[in-house]
Amino acid sequence: MISRGVIKLLGLLSGFLTENGYEHIFRDMMPSEKTQLEAINLSKWDSTVSSYGTGDGAHYIQIQVRRADYDEACAVCTEIFKLLDSGIDEKVFEWGGRGYICRPRRAPLLLERTESSVTIYCETVIFGAI
């Protein structure tokens, strides 16, 4: 079962991507390509928690982008990968009244190719309390 904190973090991330023009964003599931060909899936696959008891931690997020065309899937995934990078100046993302730092973890790679679609994924680490 997915925790409330994870649901909240994925919701904040989904809202941020929506504000930046992305559509068909799903949390912790990729719909069938027959029902929704173009899709973005956000999934938290791991986390660490601070030993200070503050709720701070590192949240490992996989972002999957499915499109009909390889180049488009790769381009969209790369855009999101770059968008979610705090950079060397440690830009703070203000989501839901809290600040988060995002660091790239794994650059876009091919996840799946079918007759009608391609899914590219990347990974980022989000540091902050949820």
Secondary structure, DSSP 4 states (H G I P E B T S, - for coil): ---HHHHHHHHHHHHHHHHTT--SEEES----TTT-SSEEEEEEEEEEE-TTSSSEEEEEEEEEEEESSHHHHHHHHHHHHHHT--TTTTPPEEETTEEEEEEEEEEEEEEEE-SS-EEEEEEEEEEEE-
